[in-house]
Amino acid sequence: ERFRTLVETSPDMIWEIDPAGNFRYISSRVSDILGYDPAGLVGKQLTVLIPEHARSWVMQEIGTHASSRSGLFTVEVPARHRDGRELTIEIRSTPVTDAGGALTGLHGVAHDITVRKKTLAALADSEELYRKLVSTVPDIVVRTDLAGNIVYINETGVALSGYATAGEIMGRPVFGFFSPEDLPRAIENTRLMFAGPLGPVEYTFIARDGKKYQLEINGDVLRTPAGEPSGMVYVGRDNTGRKNAEEAVRNAYRQLTLLSGITRHDILNNITVILGFLSLAKTKSSNPEMALFIQKILDRTLQVQAQIEFTRIYETLGSTAPRWQDLHEVLVKNPVPPGITVSDDGAGIEVYADVMFGKVFSNLIDNSVRHGERVTSIGLFVQEKEKTLIIRYEDNGTGIPADRKEKIFQRAFGKNTGLGLFLVREILSITGITIRETGEPGTGARFEMVVPEGAWRSGQAPG
């Protein structure tokens, strides 16, 4: 009774077969695991539970074990559930002999390890994927213990370090690769990682041969399943090439700015002299026709002077990072001639734009004054539309003819320098803002600026 209770309550299948492989007994767990009635299996060969392709192999393994009579035997075999599902069963068996030592069969236990096998296979795949990812990414991956000593470094890190193998780096303190100037900051940032992930932070990395690299590093603390810290992991990206390229661009820009500044200064000095002589020639000339020619030369020279002055403004375009600017504050900083009223609802609306954003409105106001002829009011209105912001600049002047609405933004188009509205479009385009003229000729000019999502913000939703 004790034997029967143990067998029937076991989570495994308990079984016994004769020398030919036929079941003498199999416990009721076979019903739960493989879907068969245990009584119906008695007298049948165990191969009824094995997929056809594996039957000969399984019988060969069992026969070899039986003939060797070598105690406990363990083997993993494929099995088929009655509903067709394939499982993996682990069999543990021992030979059964009579009093004379003759083999009378085998008995043992069978355990369903299907889930365990799949879990181990998935874990192996996951570990292999992790190893491949970490070893092939172009970034440096370093793992340390809690003392900061390196316990793992990927191939990218080894190559950058100047050492031949990862083994030469194991056990070394990770902070030994940081520049002395960055060391206090790196130690403090690592302390802060225990409160949460940190980065990216830029540090100077010094290789074995003394070569310096600029790394952008993210870091985090590794923890056990119980949440206890077990070490740190750092991922670093080599930005040395990008930093060098940026510095080269800055140096080239400084040189070009210096050259253009000197050239512009010399040209403007010569223009000032030319204007002086032209004015003097005009007063000295008694010939009306000659005076007309001199005036035309004078006008053209003044245009050249204005265009040279414009290069000073255009030179700074995009040279400084854009910033958030309040629409109302930008507008009111621009003077308006007497007799023109200005209204706006841009207070509290900020736009991410080039530092020359103010010149957009100074040029639009100048355009209204110069060409609107009868302008007495200017308005600035904002409206949110599908996550973008529409900024409308309007005046009540004569408006812009339909055939000139796009041409006015072209360089050198217009009655004066032809650079005002061209500059407006260039300033706005730096942060993805577009502009077009949508007014009705005869009722006033209207310029619509579309600010993309992410380039505007408001404490209060615009109307």
Secondary structure, 3 states (H helix, E strand, C coil): CHHHHHHHHCCCEEEEECCCCEEEEECCHHHHHHCCCHHHHCCCEHHHHCCHHHHHHHHHHHHHHHHHCCCCEEEEEEEECCCCCEEEEEEEEEEEECCCCCEEEEEEEEEECHHHHHHHHHHHHHHHHHHHHHHHCCCEEEEECCCCEEEEECHHHHHHHCCCCHHHCCCCEHHHHECCCCHHHHHHHHHHHHHCCEEEEEEEEECCCCCEEEEEEEEEEEECCCCCEEEEEEEEEECHHHHHHHHHHHHHHHHHHHHHHHHHHHHHHHHHHHHHHHHHHHHHCCCHHHHHHHHHHHHHHHHHHHHHHHHHHHHCCCCCCCEEEEHHHHHHCCCCCCCCEEEECCCCEEEEECCCHHHHHHHHHHHHHHHCCCCCEEEEEEEEECCEEEEEEEECCCCCCHHHCCHHHCCCCCCCCCCHHHHHHHHHHCCCCEEEECCCCCCCCEEEEEECCCCEEECCCCC
